[in-house]
């Protein structure tokens, strides 16, 4: 669906509030099907951007940022 949305966070990197807001705006534009909502829909559009940004911030804050442990190979898979 959103092939042009870039990865915001890699291990050890911090995402800025501006990057979160920009990604949220891009997502809301994509799912709403409009780049610029009508005056009637502007409040709902802006609320959607704020809520997506906040949900994204909470997600990133709750994720474990430690590197994954290497998987060991069991003798049965060799």
N, CA, C and O of each residue as an XYZ file, in Angstrom:
312
protein
N       0.813     -1.186      0.000
C       0.000      0.000      0.000
C       0.861      1.255      0.000
O       0.713      2.097     -0.885
N       1.743      1.397      0.959
C       2.517      2.643      1.108
C       3.974      2.395      0.766
O       4.836      2.453      1.643
N       4.247      2.131     -0.453
C       5.610      1.788     -0.858
C       6.593      2.927     -0.667
O       7.787      2.687     -0.492
N       6.116      4.162     -0.698
C       7.036      5.289     -0.607
C       7.291      5.750      0.824
O       8.088      6.664      1.036
N       6.633      5.137      1.813
C       6.875      5.535      3.194
C       8.215      4.957      3.619
O       8.455      3.756      3.494
N       9.090      5.830      4.125
C      10.431      5.384      4.482
C      10.471      4.866      5.917
O       9.613      5.200      6.735
N      11.459      4.062      6.204
C      11.684      3.561      7.552
C      12.139      4.737      8.406
O      13.066      5.457      8.036
N      11.486      4.932      9.547
C      11.834      6.055     10.409
C      12.901      5.715     11.425
O      13.721      6.564     11.774
N      12.901      4.488     11.902
C      13.761      4.168     13.030
C      14.577      2.919     12.737
O      14.049      1.886     12.323
N      15.822      3.040     12.954
C      16.721      1.887     12.909
C      17.366      1.793     14.278
O      17.329      2.755     15.046
N      17.939      0.682     14.587
C      18.561      0.485     15.903
C      19.523      1.624     16.206
O      20.395      1.944     15.399
N      19.359      2.226     17.362
C      20.253      3.288     17.791
C      19.893      4.672     17.315
O      20.534      5.644     17.716
N      18.882      4.793     16.466
C      18.479      6.100     15.958
C      17.267      6.614     16.719
O      16.432      5.834     17.177
N      17.180      7.913     16.849
C      16.045      8.548     17.507
C      15.205      9.244     16.444
O      15.737      9.909     15.555
N      13.901      9.088     16.543
C      12.992      9.737     15.612
C      12.538     11.049     16.235
O      12.152     11.089     17.403
N      12.585     12.113     15.458
C      12.167     13.414     15.975
C      10.650     13.548     15.887
O      10.011     12.868     15.084
N      10.071     14.422     16.709
C       8.630     14.666     16.611
C       8.220     15.135     15.208
O       7.134     14.802     14.734
N       9.074     15.896     14.560
C       8.769     16.368     13.209
C       8.697     15.205     12.218
O       7.842     15.191     11.333
N       9.601     14.225     12.371
C       9.576     13.056     11.491
C       8.317     12.229     11.735
O       7.707     11.729     10.790
N       7.930     12.086     12.996
C       6.701     11.355     13.311
C       5.492     12.055     12.703
O       4.635     11.404     12.104
N       5.416     13.358     12.850
C       4.296     14.110     12.295
C       4.249     14.008     10.779
O       3.171     13.863     10.202
N       5.395     14.081     10.132
C       5.451     13.981      8.672
C       4.995     12.593      8.203
O       4.273     12.478      7.213
N       5.413     11.555      8.907
C       5.001     10.198      8.548
C       3.505     10.018      8.784
O       2.820      9.384      7.981
N       2.997     10.576      9.884
C       1.565     10.481     10.180
C       0.751     11.199      9.101
O      -0.277     10.690      8.655
N       1.206     12.371      8.687
C       0.522     13.118      7.639
C       0.499     12.310      6.345
O      -0.533     12.234      5.679
N       1.624     11.712      5.989
C       1.705     10.910      4.772
C       0.733      9.727      4.847
O       0.055      9.416      3.868
N       0.668      9.074      6.002
C      -0.218      7.933      6.181
C      -1.687      8.352      6.066
O      -2.467      7.703      5.369
N      -2.060      9.431      6.749
C      -3.448      9.899      6.712
C      -3.832     10.333      5.293
O      -4.951     10.074      4.849
N      -2.929     10.977      4.595
C      -3.201     11.337      3.197
C      -3.462     10.092      2.365
O      -4.376     10.063      1.541
N      -2.647      9.056      2.590
C      -2.763      7.830      1.807
C      -4.086      7.133      2.080
O      -4.776      6.735      1.141
N      -4.455      6.976      3.355
C      -5.672      6.225      3.647
C      -6.939      7.036      3.412
O      -8.002      6.461      3.175
N      -6.844      8.366      3.474
C      -8.027      9.188      3.229
C      -8.232      9.448      1.744
O      -9.333      9.799      1.317
N      -7.187      9.278      0.966
C      -7.282      9.490     -0.464
C      -7.226     10.953     -0.872
O      -7.603     11.304     -1.990
N      -6.754     11.810      0.032
C      -6.678     13.226     -0.299
C      -5.441     13.872      0.303
O      -5.040     13.548      1.421
N      -4.849     14.776     -0.434
C      -3.698     15.528      0.081
C      -4.158     16.719      0.903
O      -3.503     17.104      1.871
N      -5.283     17.300      0.518
C      -5.816     18.486      1.188
C      -7.305     18.273      1.394
O      -8.073     18.298      0.432
N      -7.725     18.062      2.642
C      -9.145     17.817      2.884
C      -9.984     19.090      2.693
O      -9.464     20.205      2.728
N     -11.264     18.897      2.495
C     -12.179     20.038      2.407
C     -12.270     20.695      3.780
O     -11.853     20.116      4.783
N     -12.817     21.903      3.816
C     -12.980     22.610      5.093
C     -13.838     21.799      6.056
O     -13.600     21.807      7.264
N     -14.826     21.108      5.526
C     -15.715     20.286      6.353
C     -14.945     19.149      7.023
O     -15.252     18.781      8.157
N     -13.953     18.594      6.335
C     -13.203     17.446      6.849
C     -11.865     17.808      7.488
O     -11.162     16.922      7.973
N     -11.503     19.075      7.500
C     -10.183     19.482      8.002
C      -9.948     19.067      9.452
O      -8.869     18.569      9.776
N     -10.928     19.260     10.328
C     -10.751     18.914     11.747
C     -10.529     17.415     11.924
O      -9.661     16.999     12.692
N     -11.306     16.610     11.217
C     -11.142     15.152     11.302
C      -9.785     14.727     10.764
O      -9.133     13.854     11.338
N      -9.359     15.334      9.672
C      -8.066     15.036      9.059
C      -6.929     15.365     10.030
O      -6.030     14.553     10.245
N      -6.984     16.571     10.613
C      -5.941     16.993     11.561
C      -5.921     16.103     12.798
O      -4.852     15.768     13.309
N      -7.100     15.722     13.279
C      -7.175     14.825     14.440
C      -6.555     13.469     14.097
O      -5.843     12.883     14.912
N      -6.828     12.980     12.897
C      -6.248     11.714     12.456
C      -4.727     11.770     12.442
O      -4.064     10.825     12.870
N      -4.174     12.872     11.954
C      -2.709     13.035     11.927
C      -2.153     13.020     13.350
O      -1.162     12.343     13.624
N      -2.786     13.762     14.249
C      -2.314     13.797     15.645
C      -2.375     12.417     16.288
O      -1.440     12.006     16.975
N      -3.467     11.708     16.067
C      -3.642     10.393     16.684
C      -2.669      9.365     16.121
O      -2.137      8.546     16.870
N      -2.431      9.395     14.827
C      -1.463      8.467     14.223
C      -0.057      8.787     14.732
O       0.715      7.877     15.035
N       0.273     10.056     14.825
C       1.585     10.458     15.329
C       1.779      9.991     16.772
O       2.833      9.458     17.120
N       0.764     10.192     17.605
C       0.845      9.785     19.013
C       0.947      8.262     19.142
O       1.745      7.758     19.932
N       0.148      7.538     18.375
C       0.209      6.074     18.411
C       1.585      5.577     17.965
O       2.120      4.625     18.534
N       2.149      6.218     16.955
C       3.476      5.838     16.465
C       4.553      6.107     17.514
O       5.454      5.293     17.714
N       4.449      7.255     18.181
C       5.410      7.583     19.241
C       5.345      6.537     20.357
O       6.379      6.067     20.830
N       4.121      6.171     20.778
C       3.953      5.168     21.835
C       4.527      3.821     21.403
O       5.176      3.135     22.193
N       4.287      3.450     20.161
C       4.828      2.192     19.638
C       6.343      2.179     19.715
O       6.932      1.227     20.228
N       6.981      3.231     19.209
C       8.440      3.279     19.190
C       9.022      3.306     20.598
O      10.059      2.694     20.852
N       8.363      4.012     21.514
C       8.851      4.063     22.894
C       8.745      2.714     23.590
O       9.544      2.412     24.476
N       7.773      1.904     23.202
C       7.563      0.626     23.879
C       8.376     -0.519     23.290
O       8.456     -1.595     23.882
N       8.973     -0.294     22.137
C       9.733     -1.368     21.494
C      11.105     -1.547     22.128
O      11.752     -0.586     22.543
N      11.522     -2.783     22.189
C      12.847     -3.132     22.691
C      13.853     -2.775     21.604
O      13.744     -3.251     20.474
N      14.819     -1.948     21.936
C      15.787     -1.507     20.924
C      17.098     -2.283     20.964
O      18.030     -1.983     20.219
N      17.161     -3.277     21.835
C      18.383     -4.088     21.872
C      18.463     -4.954     20.624
O      17.435     -5.368     20.088
N      19.679     -5.233     20.158
C      19.810     -6.093     18.977
C      19.287     -7.496     19.274
O      19.398     -7.985     20.398
N      18.732     -8.119     18.281
C      18.216     -9.476     18.450
C      19.363    -10.440     18.709
O      20.464    -10.278     18.183
N      19.085    -11.443     19.527
C      20.084    -12.484     19.792
C      20.178    -13.386     18.570
O      19.167    -13.694     17.940
N      21.395    -13.808     18.237
C      21.517    -14.731     17.106
C      20.836    -16.056     17.435
O      20.914    -16.553     18.559
N      20.176    -16.606     16.443
C      19.507    -17.902     16.665
C      20.555    -19.004     16.600
O      21.444    -18.998     15.749
N      20.425    -19.936     17.514
C      21.346    -21.077     17.463
C      20.766    -22.122     16.533
O      19.549    -22.237     16.386
N      21.643    -22.875     15.913
C      21.225    -23.924     14.995
C      21.174    -25.228     15.767
O      22.166    -25.656     16.358
N      20.018    -25.846     15.755
C      19.891    -27.111     16.474
C      20.437    -28.237     15.607
O      20.431    -28.134     14.381
N      20.904    -29.300     16.229
C      21.451    -30.431     15.453
C      20.422    -31.021     14.498
O      20.801    -31.582     13.470
N      19.144    -30.912     14.803
C      18.100    -31.502     13.950
C      17.985    -30.762     12.625
O      17.493    -31.330     11.650
N      18.429    -29.499     12.566
C      18.289    -28.743     11.317
C      19.509    -28.828     10.421
O      19.513    -28.261      9.328
N      20.530    -29.519     10.859
C      21.760    -29.618     10.057
C      21.680    -30.790      9.120
O      22.618    -31.040      8.362
